[in-house]
Amino acid sequence: MPDAGPEGWSSRDKFAEVLETAALTDADLAEYCRKCELYSAQIAAWRSASSRAAPVVGKQAERG
């Protein structure tokens, strides 16, 4: 991930973190966050934003 800290990350970078952490247990996520200097709340917010964006992207793809 970029060195700018998560506030400066692109949507793509944040989504990559969401995908990477999707299957982790709470304990594994906490360890991952400590190692990567993140907060689980950040990943939860990014996951929520990704979920809200998915239907919009799907509709745009249907329109061509």
N, C-alpha and C positions, 0 to 999 in steps of 0.2 A: 504494500500500500504506500501511497505518497507520504513524504515526510512532513507535510504541512499540518498534520493533525487532522482528526476527522472532520472538523468544521470546514476545512478547505477541500475535502474530498468531493469528487464528482458523484453524480447519481449512480453511474456505472460502478464505481469503486464501492459505494455503500451497498449496492445490490449484490455485488460479489461477496461481501461480508455476510449479508443475509443468507445467501445460498450456502456459504461455507459453514455457517453455524446452525443451519436449519435442523439438523438431526441431533444436535448436542443436548445432553441432559443439562439440567440447571447447574449441577456441580461442574460438568465439563465446560459449560459456557462461562462460568465464573473463572475457571482456570485459564481458559482461552483469552478472556478479557484482560486478566492481569498480565498475561504474557504480551498481549498486543497493545496494552495501555488504552483500553477501551472500557466503556461502561455497558453493562447489559441493557440498561435503559436506552442507550443510543441505538443499539441493535434492534431493540423492540420498536423504537420509533421508526427506524428505517424499514423494518418488516411491515409495519402498519402502512407507511407511505407507499411501499411497493404493492401491497394488497389493494390499496385505493386506486393506484395507477393502472393495474392490470386490466380492469374492464374497459377503461378508456382506450388503452393501446389496442385491445382486441377489437373494439368497434371501429377504430381507425383502419385496422388491417382488413376488416370485412369490406369497407368502402373502397379499398384498393388504392 
